[in-house]
Amino acid sequence: MISKSTRHIEPFGLLASATSPARKSRTLRSTRFGPKQSRSASSSSSIRRETGPPLSSAIVSAGNGHLSNVIGNPLETSIALSHLIFDGTLDRYPGIKICAAHGGGYLPSYAARSDLGYKVRPDLCHGCAWGPIKKRPTEYLRQMYYDTMVFSEEGLRHLVAEVGADRLMIGTDYPYPWTSTSVEHVLDSPHLSDAQKAAILGGTAATLLGIAAA
């Protein structure tokens, strides 16, 4: 994964790479992924956290409901982002730009539990007041970016409330057939200003990638 990222981004001048939250049962907290993160941080490249087969696929794939995707994919995104936060990756590589799929998974909807965890189990959060990290866990949510694949007006409103409209970019999940109304989902939101909608539909991504907005 490290060699592929380096080979694809640097020689061809690409601006971002996509990676799964886990590879061969290793999550992003594994030190073997550090060189990729460090290289990306130094060059201000962005990394989209997309999903592969969920770590929990053996559990959630049983029965009806396509649960390995419906539950498993956002769950794995939530776990990946939590590892990046709690293991100090975002402190060690402050220049790295993370864009999470699935609207950040379940993490933005239950973020306050992360702040409470160190009080309940300080023995599992070694280090300073917040464990091995420099600030409140929920503060890191506004350090990352998220797509808008939350599928409802209320879901989008809540995501904006938790992370800020300036951290969102339109998500389509192309080429997968999850939605055909990605643009309308943003344009029809009564909770966003025209400027916020324009940013979500392209302005934020252009700024993040250092390209001219359309």
C-alpha positions, 0 to 999 in steps of 0.5 A: 500500500505504501509503495503504491501510494508513493508510485502513484502520487509523486511521479504523476503529480496526483493530488490524493489517494484512496485507501481502505481502513484496513489491509489484511486484518491490520488497521490504520493504527499499524506502524507499517502504514506510518511512512505513507502517512508521513509522506502524505503529511509532508506534501499536504496530499489528501487521503480518502478513507474508503472501505474494503471488506469490513473487518466485521464481515463475518458477523454482519454478513449473515442474514438479510439486509446487505448488512456487510455494507449497510452497517459494516462499511460505516462501522469500519470508517468509524473505527478507522477514524477513531484509531487515527484520533486516539493513537495520535496520528493526527498529532504526529502528522498535522499536515495530513488531510483526511477525507472520510467516506460515509459521512464519517460513519457513525462517529459524528453521531456518537462523538461525545462518547469518545470524550467521555471514554478517558474518564470512564477508563483512564487505564486504557487512555494512557498519557495526558488528560486526553490519553496520548493525544493533545486535545479533546477527541471531538476536536479532531472531527473538525480537522478532517473532511467528510463526504455527504453520503448520509442520505437524509436532510436531517443526517446532513444537518446533524453532520454540519452541526458536528463537524462544520459545513466547511468540512464537507464535500459532495459524495456520489459513491460512483460507480455504485448505485447508492444515490442519483440525487447527490447534488439535490441532496445538498441544494435542497437543504434548508439548513445551508446557505448558498455559499455553503452549498457552493463550497460543498459542491466543489469549492472546498474540494478545489481548495483542499486539492489546490486547483481552480474552482469551476 
